[in-house]
Amino acid sequence: MIITRYLVKQVVITSSVVVALLTLVMMGGRLIKYFGVAAQGRLDVSVLFSIIGFRLPEFLTLIVPLGFFVGLMLVFGRLYVDHEMAVLNSSGISRGQLGRKLLPLAVVILVIQMLLMMVISPWGNRQFDQLTMTQAVRSGFDLVRPKEFISSGPYTIYAGDLSEDRRSLKDIFFYQKAKEAGKPDVIILAKEAQRVVSDVGHASVVDLHQGRRYSFIPGQAKYLQAEFETYRLRLEAEDDQEIEAQRLESMTMSQLWDKRQGNPVIMSELGWRVFGGFVIILALMLAVPLSEVSPRQGRYYRLFPAIMIFASLIVAMMAVKTRMTKGELGVWAYPVVLLIYTAVAWFFARKQELAPKIKQRLARGKGSV
């Protein structure tokens, strides 16, 4: 019991540190990218951390398995380097028994991984889609920068000046591209624009004053012109259902299950969520034999090649997902990959027993020749 508590504590602390560092690196790079978008006037700075928070669960689905694996490698490597493994072996506790003592911890992390992949990450992606959709229609007038053209979806806006409360614009140029072919594009020139508070959906409503409105079809010489004193402009958001149809990662498990028939793209996402979490168990099975080092080699001696082996498992699972979207593989490919790496883990675990037998068979084969 004491050994189990000791191992669990060390693995949890080490894995948490690794996960935190990997999260900081990955999300830091993403945050820099969003800061660049905000600097261009296409994103509100106030929603940056909300976007990072909503995207975090999706990144954790890849970071948690890798962090758990690296944590296991470091803990078991230290046991070898500090001669603790030799003491445990002399006490009748084998390496495999230590791995089995960590199996309950692996199951707990497996449950967390499943929740991330099936529930939390899709919810975060839905919130992210709604937030970016709102920014897409608000960025035109809420995030406009004086004397710069701001493009967002079908809209392009220019303002000569902007009030401090961002509700009044001067010298407006507005261009809206038609959503369908054959429909007219719209250009509006106005001296002033004022934001109107609206609680209807995610639309952005603006009153334009003293201007002209032009509608025309590109490539045709005809156009319509209208002058106005006041013109109310409404920028509509896309339908939420259209966004969900384009973003499989935002769908709930029930939505994927209902639409699974005859759709390889849906089945690839469904299979990824169901089987992807089992890499946690394989992380334990691979880390225990791969972490074996001699005290002279150091605990980091086999860390890099072990990470490459585990990373190849993640890449293989993602490759299956890509092939399934093209209809080249079925959902059976996910468990096949897991079984192959289970066999690899079993081979590494039994390597000390199998190596002499393989050498004997090779020697017999050479002797018979």
N, C-alpha and C positions, 0 to 999 in steps of 0.2 A: 504493500500500500504506500509506503514511504517513497519507494522508487517510482511508482506511478505518479504520485503528486509531484515529485521532483521533475520528471520528464515532461509532464503536461505543463507545468509552470514555465520551464525553460523554452519549450516549443511555442507556447502562446506568446510569451514576451518577445522572443526572437522573430517569430512570424509577424507579429503586430508591428514591430519596428520596420521590417522589410516592406510590408504592405504600405505603411505610412510613407516611407521614402519613395517607393515606386509611384504611389498616388501623387505625391508632391511633384515628382518629375513630370509625369504625364499630364496632370492637370495644370501644372505651371506652364507648360508649352501651349496647352489649349487656351489658357487665360491670356497669354501674350497674343495669340491669334485673335481672340475676341476684342482685346484692347485695340488692335490694329483696325478691326472693323468699326469699332466705336469712334476711333479717330477720324475715319472717313465719313462719319455722319450717318452711317447706316444702322446704328444700334445705340440704344439708350444706355449710358454708363450705369445707371441705377439698377439695371436688370442683369448685369454681368455675373454677379455672384449667384443670383437665382438660376441662371443658365448653367453655371458650373455645378451647382447643387443637383439640378435635375439630370445632368449628364453623368454625375459621379457613379450611380449604381451600374450603368452600362460598362464603365471602365473597371469597376470592381469585379465584374464577372470574369475578367481575364487576369486581374491583378491578384485576387485572393488565392487561386490555385498556385500561381507562381510564387507568391509570398510564402504560402504554406510549405511548398516544396523546398525553397531555399532555407526556410527556418529549420526544417528537418535536417537538411544537409549540414548546416552549421552546428546544430546541437549534437548530432551523432558524430560529426567530425571532431568536435571538442572532446567527446567521450573517448575517442581513440587517442588523440594527441595527449590528453592528460592522464592516460593509462586507466581511466575509470572503466572502460570496457573490459580491460584485462581483469580487473578486480571483480566485475560482475560475472564474467565468464568463469572465473575460478570459484565463484559462489554458486555456480550451477544455473545461472541465468544467461541464456543464449541471446544472440542478436535477434532471432526471430521472436522470442518471447517479449523482448523490449518493444518490437514493432506491434505485437498484439496488444500490449498494454496501452498503446496510443490509438487503438482502433476506435474506442468510444469518442475520443476527441475528433478523429477523422469523420465519424458519423455526424457529430454536431456541426462541424464545418460544412459537411455535405448538405445538411438541411439548410444552413444559411445560404449556401451557394444556390440551392434549388429555389429558395425564396427570392434571391436576387434575380435569377434568370426568368422565373415564371411570373412573379408578381411585381417586385419593386422596380426592376429595370423597365418593363413595359409602362408602368405608371409614370416613371420619370420621363420616358420618351414622349408620352402623351402630353405631359405638362410642358415639356420643351417645345413640342410642336405648336401648342396653343400660344405659348409665349412668343415664339418666332413669328407665328401668323399675325399676332397682334402688332408686333414690331413692324411687320411688312406693310401694314396699312397705316400705322402711325408714323413711320419714319419719314414720310413725305413732309408733313408740316410740323411735327413735334421735334424732329431731329435735324431740321434744315439748318445749314450754316450759310451766313451771308456771302453772296458773290460766289457760290459754288453750286454746280449742278448735282442734285441728289437723285439717284435712280433706285427704285424699289419695285420689283415686279413690272407691271405694265406702265408705271408712273415715272415721270421725270419732272423735277421741280427745281425752279431757281428763284431766289429771293434777293433783292438788292440790299435789304436791311431787315433786322429782326429785333423785336422788343425784348426787354429783359425777362418778362414772364413767359416768353415763347408762344404767346397767343395772338400776336399781331405781326404780320409780314408786310413789307413794302415792295413795290415793283415786282409783281409776280409773273413768272412764266410757268405754265403748266401744260404738260403733254401726256396724253393717255393713248396708248396703243390699243387697237381693237383686239378683242379676245378671239374673234372668228374672222376668217378670210372673207373679204367682200364687204365687211362692215367698216364704217368710216372711223378714222383716227380723229382725235380732238386736240386742239391747241387753244389755250385760254391765256389772254394777257389782261392783267388787272393791276390797278394802282395799290390796292390794299387787300389783305385777307385777314380774317379774324376767326379763331377757333371757336366752335360752338359745342357746349357740353351736351353729350348724347349718351344715353344709357341703352340704346338699341344695339344689341349684338356687339361686334368688335369694329363697327364702322367708325370712320373719322369724318366728322362733318365740319365744313368750313364755309363761311360767307365771304364771297368775293365782291369787291366794290369797284365801280367805274372801270369797266373793261370791255373786251371783245372776245367772242367765242367763234372759232373756226372749226368746221368739220369737213373732212376730205378723205377720199380713198387714194392711197399712194399709187402713182402711175397714171392718174386721171387728172385732166386739167380743170375740172369743175370742183367748186367748193362752196360751202354755205357760210355766211358771215352774219353774226348777230351782235348788237351792242346792248349793254345792260348797265343799270345802276347798281343792282344787287343780284347776285347769282349764288345759290346754295349748291355746294359741291359735296357729294357723298362718296367716300372711298370705301368700297365694300371688301370684306375679307372673303377668303375662299371657304367653302363649306368644310366643316370638321370631318365629315365622312369621306370627302375626297382625300384629305390628308391621311386619314387612317388607311385608305386603300393603297396609298403610295408607300406607307411606312409600316412594313410588317413588324418591325421592332416595337411599334406602339400598340399592337393588337393584344388583347387579353387571350388567355389560353382557351376560353370558351369560344371566342371569335375564330381563332385558328382551327379549332376542332370542328366547328360548324361548316367551315369553308374548305376543309381538307380534301374533299373528294375530287380526284382528277386534276389537282393543282400541285405540281411538283415544288413550286416556290413556297407555298404554304407548308407542305410536308417537310421541306428542308428546315424551315424555322421551327416547326413543331418538334422535329427530331432533335435539333440542336438544344432546345430547352429541356427536353426529357433526358437525353443521354449526356449532355455536356457536363453536368455536375459530377459525374462519376470519375472524372479525372482527379478528384480529390483523393479517392481511394487508391488510384494508381500512383498518385504522388507519394503516398506512404509506402506502397509496395516497391517503388523504384528507389526511393531515398535510402531505405534501410540498407540494401546491399551496396549501392553506389557510393555511400559515404565512408566505406571502409578504407582507412589509410593507416600507414605506419607513423609513429611519432616523429620520425625524421622528415617525412614528407610534408607535414603540416595539414591543417584542417581545410585549407583552400585548394589542395592539390587536385582533387577531382571535382571541384565545384563547377568550373566552366564546362567541361564535357558533360557532366550530369545535367546542367541546365539546358544544354543543346539537345540532349535526348528527350528531356521533358518538353522543351519547346517544340520539338518535332511532333510530339503527340498533339499539342494544341493546333499546330499547322495542319496536321493530317485531318483532324476533326473539321477545321474550317474549310479545307479542300473538299471534303465530302459534302459540306453544305453548299459550296459553289457548284460542284458537279450535279448535285440534286436539283438545283434551280434550273439547270439546263436539261434535265430529264435523263441524264446519263447514268445515274445511280438511284437505288431505292433507299428507303429508310433503314433497311437492314445493314447498310454500310457503316452506320455509327457503331452498333455493337461489335461488328467485325473488327473495326479499328481498336476498340477497347480490348477485345480478346487477344489480338495480336500483341499489344503492349503488355497485357497480363502475362502472356507467354514469355516475353522478353524479361519482365521482372522476375518471373519464376526461374529463368535461366541464370540471371545474375545472382539470385539467392542461392542456387544450387551449384554455382560455378566451382567452388572448392571441391565438391564431391564429384562433379562431372568431368572436370579437367583431367584427373589421372586416368579415368576410364577411357576418355577420348584418346589420350596419348597412347594407352595400351593397344587400343584398336588400330590406331595408325601404325604403331610399331609392328603389330601382327601382319597388317596389310603389306608393309614394306618387306617383311621377312618372307611372306609367301611368294612375293614377286621374285 
